[in-house]
Amino acid sequence: MDIDAIKVRGYNLDFKNPHTVADDHGDPEDLQAKLEQDEQGAASLRDQLKAILADALLR
Protein backbone atom coordinates (compact mmCIF):
# COMPACT_ATOMS: atom_id res chain seq x y z
CA MET A 1 0.00 0.00 0.00
CA ASP A 2 1.41 3.38 -0.91
CA ILE A 3 1.38 6.56 1.18
CA ASP A 4 -1.48 8.13 -0.80
CA ALA A 5 -3.73 5.18 -0.06
CA ILE A 6 -2.82 5.45 3.63
CA LYS A 7 -3.66 9.16 3.62
CA VAL A 8 -7.03 8.47 1.95
CA ARG A 9 -7.79 5.96 4.71
CA GLY A 10 -7.16 8.67 7.30
CA TYR A 11 -3.87 7.04 8.33
CA ASN A 12 -5.81 3.98 9.47
CA LEU A 13 -3.36 1.08 9.19
CA ASP A 14 -5.92 -1.52 10.22
CA PHE A 15 -6.40 -3.46 6.99
CA LYS A 16 -6.07 -7.06 5.88
CA ASN A 17 -3.01 -8.38 4.11
CA PRO A 18 -3.92 -8.40 0.40
CA HIS A 19 -1.52 -11.27 -0.26
CA THR A 20 -3.22 -13.85 1.96
CA VAL A 21 -5.66 -16.43 0.69
CA ALA A 22 -8.95 -16.72 2.53
CA ASP A 23 -9.44 -20.07 4.24
CA ASP A 24 -12.37 -22.08 2.96
CA HIS A 25 -13.16 -24.74 5.52
CA GLY A 26 -16.09 -26.10 3.56
CA ASP A 27 -19.76 -26.57 4.23
CA PRO A 28 -20.51 -27.06 7.95
CA GLU A 29 -23.00 -29.84 7.21
CA ASP A 30 -20.41 -31.71 5.15
CA LEU A 31 -17.84 -31.24 7.90
CA GLN A 32 -20.30 -32.54 10.50
CA ALA A 33 -21.06 -35.62 8.38
CA LYS A 34 -17.33 -36.27 7.90
CA LEU A 35 -16.73 -35.89 11.64
CA GLU A 36 -19.47 -38.38 12.45
CA GLN A 37 -18.09 -40.83 9.88
CA ASP A 38 -14.58 -40.49 11.31
CA GLU A 39 -15.88 -40.95 14.86
CA GLN A 40 -17.68 -44.13 13.82
CA GLY A 41 -14.48 -45.40 12.22
CA ALA A 42 -12.52 -44.62 15.38
CA ALA A 43 -15.11 -46.41 17.51
CA SER A 44 -14.91 -49.44 15.22
CA LEU A 45 -11.12 -49.54 15.49
CA ARG A 46 -11.35 -49.13 19.27
CA ASP A 47 -13.76 -52.07 19.48
CA GLN A 48 -11.44 -54.19 17.33
CA LEU A 49 -8.52 -53.31 19.57
CA LYS A 50 -10.51 -54.20 22.68
CA ALA A 51 -11.39 -57.59 21.17
CA ILE A 52 -7.75 -58.28 20.25
CA LEU A 53 -6.56 -57.33 23.72
CA ALA A 54 -9.27 -59.37 25.42
CA ASP A 55 -8.32 -62.37 23.28
CA ALA A 56 -4.65 -61.89 24.13
CA LEU A 57 -5.40 -61.79 27.87
CA LEU A 58 -7.27 -65.08 27.67
CA ARG A 59 -4.23 -66.92 26.35
N, C-alpha and C positions, 0 to 999 in steps of 0.2 A: 504494500500500500504506500502510495507516495504522500508527501506532505500536504498537497492540495486536498486530497481525499480526507486526510485527518482533520484539516481545518474545516472542511464542509461538515464533518461529523461533530463539530464543536469540541474538538480535541478529545473525543470519547474514544479510548483505545480498547473498549470492551467489544470485540468482534470475534467471530469464529475464524479459525484458520481455513483459508480457502483451498488449501492443498490436501485437506483430509477427506477421506471417503466416508460417507455416512454408513453406519452399521445397519444392516438389514437382518434382523434376527428371525424373520419369517412370521408366518401367521400363528397367532397364539393358540388357535384350536389345533393346528397341525403339530405344534410343539407339545401341547398337552397329550395328544394321541401318541406321539413318539415317546414321551416320558412314561406313559402308562405301559406301552409295549416293552420298553427297556426294563421297567420295574418288574413286569411279569417274567421276562427273561432272567433277570437276576434272581427272582424267587425260585424259578425252576432250577437254576444252577445251584442255589443254596440247598434246595431239597435233595438234589442229586448228591451233593457233597455230604449232607447228613446221612443219607443212605449208605454211601461208601464208608464213612467213618463208623457207622453203627455196625456194618458188616465186618469191618476190620477189628472192632473191639470184641466181636463174638468169636473170633478165631483164637 
